[in-house]
Amino acid sequence: MKGREPVGIIKSNDRITTYQASVVVINFILGTGVLSLPRTAGEKVKTPDVWLTVILGGIIAMIAGIIMVKLSQQFPKKTFYQYSQEIVGKWMGKLLSFLMIGYFLAIGGFHARSLAEVTGYLLLEGTPKWAIIMPFMWVSLYLIRGGINPIARLCEIILPITVILCLLGMFLSFKIFEIDNLRPVLGEGILPLLKGVKTTTLSFLGPEIMLLILVFMKEPNKAVKAVLIGITIPLIIYVITIVMVIGVLSVDTVVTRTWPTLDLIRSFEINGLIFERFDSLLLVVWMMQMFTCFILSHYCASLGLAQFFQKDIHPFMYGSLPIIYLISMMPKNINDVFKLADMIGNVALVLFGFLPLFLLIISKLKGVKYETNL
């Protein structure tokens, strides 16, 4: 089996379908973004055309996702941590792997802290952040010990609930929706849209996981389909969310709210239903969504450490948790959390926006040989 299975994979039969790969990408994209994107994008664009910027960002993310998939398809039996050394050499490859491991550790810490911030904001006010973060960490540890397959199955369970309740909340707010808040379309031209492209593109961070999970796919030749579906669904959800949030609250109000999507859901009641207020219900569902993002980050970081040091993955599953916890506790307040997100986004822009294309070109020029049959 040596040479055929990457170090760190728990089971030789730990495989996922194309649909599961799409669901994993969707879950990794959908996290805190849908709660804060209206504000972060609105701050940059400053016009009601934020939804157009989101579409542009989604298109760019699709292009980047396809490039990452094409790169990984060159080496269908290896993860990025392994084949990067074949493309740019041992030491440079290890450096790139180390940077990617750091990225997943950082984004894991960000999701853990965001989870604590949102939970403390609406549900558990006054609860110490460590008391919120640690239980999620231990549950994550229990889950990822089973490999990528149970993670994918969890994503399959959570995603439909998230999509249904999110869209339900959006459409129920129609009674307070004002179309005039979205006008005029392109009233100030296309320049404001371009100012927000970077922010909205970074809200689609998630396709980079295909650099690692393609090796687990039963049909890696369908990975392009998986990543396109994985980006399209969040794109639709983002656009609907942006339109409804701005249509109800207006751009000027949105930029002053920390979590504008939650404020939208809290702004109306539906009498006669089982749940007259949907904010707590949506929050619980989105806690699960952020939890899946944390799980995926934890697993990818652990897999990277295992393959970096060529050791068994299990000790690194435990060892990475203290690092993630320390990262999650570094921000002193919510503003520092958003600064951490900006820093991670800037690193990701280089690491996944330009690097995969560069590596793909080099691998083509070098004529790297690879096997196509798993």
Stockholm file with secondary structure:
# STOCKHOLM 1.0

chainA/1-374         MKGREPVGIIKSNDRITTYQASVVVINFILGTGVLSLPRTAGEKVKTPDVWLTVILGGIIAMIAGIIMVKLSQQFPKKTFYQYSQEIVGKWMGKLLSFLMIGYFLAIGGFHARSLAEVTGYLLLEGTPKWAIIMPFMWVSLYLIRGGINPIARLCEIILPITVILCLLGMFLSFKIFEIDNLRPVLGEGILPLLKGVKTTTLSFLGPEIMLLILVFMKEPNKAVKAVLIGITIPLIIYVITIVMVIGVLSVDTVVTRTWPTLDLIRSFEINGLIFERFDSLLLVVWMMQMFTCFILSHYCASLGLAQFFQKDIHPFMYGSLPIIYLISMMPKNINDVFKLADMIGNVALVLFGFLPLFLLIISKLKGVKYETNL
#=GR chainA/1-374 SS CTTTSCTTCSCTTCCBCHHHHHHHHHHHHSSTHHHHHHHHHHHHHCSTTHHHHHHHHHHHHHHHHHHHHHHHHTSTTSCHHHHHHHHHCHHHHHHHHHHHHHHHHHHHHHHHHHHHHHHHHHTSTTCCHHHHHHHHHHHHHHHHTTCHHHHHHHHHHHHHHHHHHHHHHHHHGGGGCCGGGGCSTTTTCSHHHHHHHHHHHHTTCCGGGHHHHGGGBSCGGGHHHHHHHHHHHHHHHHHHHHHHHHHHHCHHHHTTCSSHHHHHHHTCCCTTSSCSCCHHHHHHHHHHHHHHHHHHHHHHHHHHHHHHHTSCSHHHHHHHHHHHHHHHHCCSSHHHHHHHHHHHHHHHHHHHHTHHHHHHHHHHHHTCCCCCCC
#=GC SS_cons         CTTTSCTTCSCTTCCBCHHHHHHHHHHHHSSTHHHHHHHHHHHHHCSTTHHHHHHHHHHHHHHHHHHHHHHHHTSTTSCHHHHHHHHHCHHHHHHHHHHHHHHHHHHHHHHHHHHHHHHHHHTSTTCCHHHHHHHHHHHHHHHHTTCHHHHHHHHHHHHHHHHHHHHHHHHHGGGGCCGGGGCSTTTTCSHHHHHHHHHHHHTTCCGGGHHHHGGGBSCGGGHHHHHHHHHHHHHHHHHHHHHHHHHHHCHHHHTTCSSHHHHHHHTCCCTTSSCSCCHHHHHHHHHHHHHHHHHHHHHHHHHHHHHHHTSCSHHHHHHHHHHHHHHHHCCSSHHHHHHHHHHHHHHHHHHHHTHHHHHHHHHHHHTCCCCCCC
//
